[in-house]
Amino acid sequence: MNDFFQFKQFRIRHDRCAMKVGTDGVLLGAWACVEGRTVLDVGTGTGLIALMAAQRNPDAQVLGIEIDKAAAQQAQENMAQSPFHSRVSCCCQDVLTFCPTQRFDAILCNPPFFTEDTLPDDKARALARNNKSLPFALLVPKVASLLADEGTFSVVIPSQAVTDFVALCLAEGLHLMRRLAVQTTAKKQPRRSLLTFTRQHVACNNEVLILLNPDGSRSVAYEELTSAFYL
């Protein structure tokens, strides 16, 4: 496996990060709302989603926050070597104790969601994937406190967790405005859902994305969504 992943406008090195570049992060980075002047990527890992946001919104200052020191350092290096280095940065901190002087116009998060009692052997990967390290019940209120009044919160989670997650957000005054159910193939049930929330009461736009054609090639919709990033 390469220790980097090459995108059209930047390179992501991930040899020191527990979570490598993956489909979930790419989908969220390509789909999430990134409008506004300030964007926060919670649990930035390699810095991938933050860099995608910076590419999509040339007017935004983008901050990634990451609790793991090695990952935060590598994310900062990836950011520094990108064309967006003047507008994107990373800080090593637990988001639950993060107290910035401003609120954010867009918040993005690919949160941990590995919930099985038996965790992977790799402890760093286990921490990154185990939602006990950042439970949804703690993540959502914190995000709500960091979000600007007109801001948006976009997240990718397992489809079976959507009902509970939406309820947590609603309790914090965040309403579901967009949902993208992701199916690997047309015959499979959605495994992931991408969600965007806002404080405004709006009708939710529900869509489905099928990643692969029957022959295993990327679908047209998948190609179109990621065309600005994948080589």
Secondary structure, DSSP 4 states (H G I P E B T S, - for coil): --SEEE-SS-EEE-TT-SSPP-HHHHHHHHHS---SSEEEEET-TTSHHHHHHHHH-TT-EEEEEES-HHHHHHHHHHHHTSTTTTTEEEEES-GGG---SS-EEEEEE----B--SS--S-HHHHHHHBTTSS-HHHHHHHHHHHEEEEEEEEEEEEGGGHHHHHHHHHHTT-EEEEEEEEESSTTSPP-EEEEEEESS----EEEEEE-B-TTSSBPHHHHHHHTTT--
